[in-house]
């Protein structure tokens, strides 16, 4: 048999060209896919966080009695209009489906007037105190993971919580840092408390960063939150309006002064402490309702059945940042706070840290000098006021606080985002209702962080700058 070698070589060359072409095509496709994936990962547009049929942004809150109820909110694609929760006492069994009780929930657009996503809520009621439960949420086909939590006690027993000032800016990159450090240091915390300006703008872009930063912590540990001024939408042609997202995310006790103020003005009675939320921005924005809101606050504090009372509000009673004093707000709120013997006032807004009782400004009718705290969890920082009133202060420092209440003692600890103790005190409740303040000696050994943030030094007058530096060295 005779072979045509020329034809044989030509066929081989054609086959080689074909294989080479296919190889280059495959490499080209791989590079294209890699580029698309990289761009998608680096991009910060909403497609990276688009909703699906499966629940995301799961948030646990306390809708009533913390010993017997929990509320869960979540998000899916807009077309999903089925909201179901399943819950059962925690069981080591690997199959929970047949043991869980089903609860029907409600749904509404994640953002008012939008068809981009659907928000869902379910409320679990009639739970047993001090009991571990496991739950999941979904539509009957697409479920979240099983998530565990424990209900509170119905008695005045010891508990702890984490308190965060404004997170607001760079929530994904810096907010995640403080939330995760706090939870790592205190994983047994009973709830997370936020005093407003959780986000800089109440829009999809910022809320998605917050849920990214908080992750599964928000679904396992209940949140108690009061709104800040940045939870309001600003308009050039009409008054500010309240966040479209807030009421979709949070479900607080239904004890507000009116339906309009649900989830903004409310109180939670938690194991011997009444925690009262005051939307300071509403007091300033809705001036026609001011009297009603202050009367509600007065009545809520007067009728407190608990030994302790804590007010959470975004705008500080006494500002600690330069040029942010609000005398009108102070005169509006302070008499109600002092008259009713509030123990602790937790605040934000000033993008700095300060803590003290400011006894020099206490009114004649003060039943028990409150301890005022202003804190900052996020990275945005302001300069301190040269006439600073507080006993302890800081700037350019991300902080979180761990607070423990046990019988007649309230123990307060403030930590930097590096997990280092920065401030500490104890309030001991006397028989007459007044607190005794105890500050440990170890505080004197902890250096103060009162550096002036970049760009702020030129805002002080020469006399103010001198006074500020003296205060830095004296504290």
Beta strands, then each sheet from edge to edge (+ up, - down):
strand 1: 56-61
strand 2: 70-76
strand 3: 84-89
strand 4: 101-104
strand 5: 106-109
strand 6: 118-124
strand 7: 132-138
strand 8: 147-150
strand 9: 159-164
strand 10: 191-194
strand 11: 223-225
strand 12: 232-233
strand 13: 241-242
strand 14: 266-270
strand 15: 273-278
strand 16: 308-313
strand 17: 344-347
strand 18: 353-356
strand 19: 371-374
strand 20: 392-394
strand 21: 399-406
strand 22: 409-416
strand 23: 421-429
strand 24: 435-438
sheet 1: 1+ 2- 6+ 5-
sheet 2: 4+ 3- 7+ 8-
sheet 3: 11+ 10+ 9+ 21- 22+ 23- 24+
sheet 4: 12+ 13-
sheet 5: 14+ 15- 16- 17- 19- 18+ 20-
end
